[in-house]
Amino acid sequence: MRYPIPDLAAGEWHVAEIEVEKSRFITWVAHAPDVDAFNVLLAEARRQHPNASHHCSAYLAGPPGEQVHIGFSDDGEPGGTAGRPMFQALEGDGIGQTAAVVIRYFGGTKLGTGGLARAYTQALVKALETLPRRECVERRQVRIQVDFAGEADARQWCESRHIPVDAVDYAAEGVSLTLGWPTEAPVDLSELRTRLKGRIAIALDDEQNDMVV
């Protein structure tokens, strides 16, 4: 599966701001491969903006459509006016592994439930429009074993197909390479086997029964 995620390092966040009826809505968006990354973002937003009226939030710590590692909070705003609209904006964008916090400084004018939902949605959508992104490719590990003479050819073959080598182990009998194979594609190593003239062994497990070796 391939999907966009924020192109931000750990500890970085993207910022956007709007004003609605004199209330400031400051949006922070960060990469959240797990729930801990969201918690770090929320804690930092509260630390840097301790006098804000609200710190509303939403996160999706997984691929688009994730149903387990998700969450949202109105943080004192009327129920359903902040966190849920923010989460719906994330879902509608099609992005994954994303956390967002909208920091509100109350400007003195009440917006009503509909106005609040629109304002929080608008605040997050504006941030998403300018968010730097990169593609995430979900992968599973496939381990192959080759002789020492075949290592360079195996690495070159993997590199030409954009398959990362995540780990390398050397032993007396040869080299073990752990590959990050895209989950969206069947594992077809027949071409590499031909290239190495059969000098390759595949470490199979019960979840790798779709391999062409």
C-alpha positions in Angstrom: 0.0 0.0 0.0 1.2 3.5 -0.9 0.0 6.7 0.6 1.2 10.2 1.4 2.5 11.1 4.9 4.0 14.4 6.2 7.6 14.9 5.1 8.7 16.0 8.5 11.4 14.7 10.9 10.6 13.6 14.4 10.2 16.7 16.6 9.2 18.9 13.6 5.8 20.3 12.8 4.2 22.4 10.0 2.3 25.5 11.1 -0.5 27.5 9.6 -2.8 30.1 11.0 -6.2 31.7 10.3 -8.4 34.3 12.1 -12.1 33.9 12.5 -14.1 36.7 14.3 -10.9 37.8 16.1 -10.2 34.3 17.3 -6.8 32.9 16.3 -6.6 29.3 15.1 -3.0 28.1 15.0 -2.6 24.6 13.4 0.4 22.3 14.0 0.7 19.2 11.9 3.3 16.5 12.4 4.3 13.0 11.2 2.8 10.4 13.6 3.8 6.9 12.8 2.5 6.0 16.3 0.4 7.4 19.1 3.5 8.5 21.1 4.3 11.0 18.3 0.9 12.6 18.6 1.3 12.8 22.4 4.6 14.6 22.0 3.1 17.1 19.6 0.2 17.8 21.9 2.4 18.2 24.9 4.7 20.7 23.1 1.7 22.7 21.8 0.4 23.0 25.3 3.9 24.0 26.6 4.4 26.7 24.0 0.9 28.0 24.2 -0.1 27.7 27.8 -2.5 30.6 27.7 -4.5 29.4 24.7 -8.2 28.8 25.2 -8.2 25.3 23.7 -5.8 22.7 22.2 -8.0 20.6 20.0 -6.6 17.6 18.3 -6.9 14.7 15.9 -4.6 12.0 14.8 -4.4 9.0 12.5 -1.4 6.9 13.4 -1.5 4.5 10.4 -2.6 4.3 6.8 -5.7 6.0 5.4 -8.7 4.1 6.7 -7.0 3.1 9.9 -9.6 2.3 12.6 -7.6 1.4 15.6 -4.8 4.0 16.2 -7.0 7.1 15.8 -8.3 9.7 18.1 -9.7 13.3 18.5 -10.5 15.7 21.2 -12.6 18.9 21.6 -10.6 20.0 24.6 -13.5 21.9 26.2 -15.2 23.1 23.0 -18.8 22.0 22.6 -18.9 18.3 21.8 -18.3 17.4 18.1 -17.3 20.9 17.1 -13.5 20.5 16.9 -11.9 17.1 17.2 -14.3 15.2 15.0 -14.3 17.8 12.1 -10.5 17.8 12.3 -10.4 14.0 12.0 -12.8 14.1 9.1 -10.5 16.6 7.4 -7.6 14.1 7.8 -9.7 11.3 6.4 -10.9 13.3 3.5 -7.4 14.3 2.6 -6.3 10.7 2.1 -3.1 11.2 4.2 -1.8 8.8 6.7 0.5 8.8 9.8 -0.6 12.4 10.7 -1.3 14.3 13.9 -2.8 17.7 14.2 -3.4 20.2 17.0 -5.4 23.4 16.5 -4.5 26.0 19.1 -7.3 28.6 19.7 -7.0 32.0 21.3 -10.6 33.2 21.9 -11.2 36.6 20.4 -14.4 37.5 22.3 -17.0 36.5 19.8 -18.8 33.1 20.1 -19.0 31.3 16.8 -21.8 28.8 17.6 -21.5 25.1 17.0 -21.6 25.3 13.2 -19.2 28.2 13.1 -16.7 26.3 15.4 -16.8 23.2 13.2 -16.2 25.2 10.1 -13.4 27.2 11.7 -11.5 24.1 13.0 -12.0 22.3 9.6 -10.7 25.4 7.8 -7.7 25.7 10.1 -6.6 22.2 9.4 -7.4 22.2 5.7 -5.3 25.3 5.2 -2.3 23.6 7.0 -2.8 20.4 4.9 -2.7 22.5 1.7 0.9 23.6 2.3 2.1 20.5 4.2 5.3 18.9 2.7 4.6 15.3 1.9 6.4 12.1 0.8 5.1 8.7 -0.2 5.0 5.9 2.3 5.4 2.3 0.9 4.3 -0.4 3.3 6.8 -3.2 3.4 7.4 -6.6 4.9 10.7 -8.4 5.5 12.0 -11.0 3.2 15.3 -12.7 4.0 17.5 -14.2 1.3 20.8 -16.0 1.6 23.5 -15.8 -1.1 27.2 -16.7 -1.3 29.9 -14.1 -0.9 30.3 -13.8 -4.7 26.6 -13.1 -5.2 26.2 -10.3 -2.6 27.1 -7.5 -5.0 24.8 -8.8 -7.7 22.0 -9.2 -5.2 22.4 -5.7 -3.8 22.5 -4.2 -7.4 19.4 -6.1 -8.3 17.6 -4.8 -5.2 18.7 -1.2 -5.8 17.5 -1.2 -9.4 14.1 -2.1 -8.1 14.0 0.3 -5.2 14.0 -2.6 -2.7 15.9 -1.5 0.4 18.3 -3.9 2.2 17.4 -3.4 5.8 20.0 -5.7 7.4 23.0 -7.8 6.4 24.5 -10.7 8.3 27.7 -12.5 7.5 28.4 -16.2 8.3 30.9 -18.8 7.2 28.5 -20.1 4.6 27.6 -16.8 3.0 25.5 -13.6 3.4 22.0 -13.1 4.6 20.2 -10.0 3.3 16.9 -8.8 4.9 14.9 -7.0 2.2 12.0 -4.5 2.7 9.6 -5.9 0.1 6.5 -3.8 -0.8 3.4 -5.5 0.7 1.4 -4.5 -2.4 3.4 -6.8 -4.7 4.0 -10.6 -4.7 7.5 -11.6 -3.8 9.0 -12.6 -7.1 12.7 -13.6 -6.9 12.8 -15.8 -10.0 14.8 -13.2 -12.0 17.4 -12.8 -9.2 17.6 -16.6 -9.0 18.4 -16.8 -12.7 20.9 -14.0 -12.3 22.7 -15.8 -9.5 22.5 -19.1 -11.4 20.5 -20.6 -8.5 23.0 -19.6 -5.8 20.3 -18.2 -3.5 18.2 -19.5 -0.7 15.0 -18.0 0.6 13.9 -17.9 4.3 10.2 -18.5 4.1 7.6 -18.2 6.8 3.9 -18.9 6.9 3.0 -15.4 5.7 5.2 -15.6 2.7 3.4 -18.3 0.7 2.9 -16.0 -2.3 6.6 -16.0 -3.2 7.8 -16.8 -6.7 11.3 -18.1 -6.0 
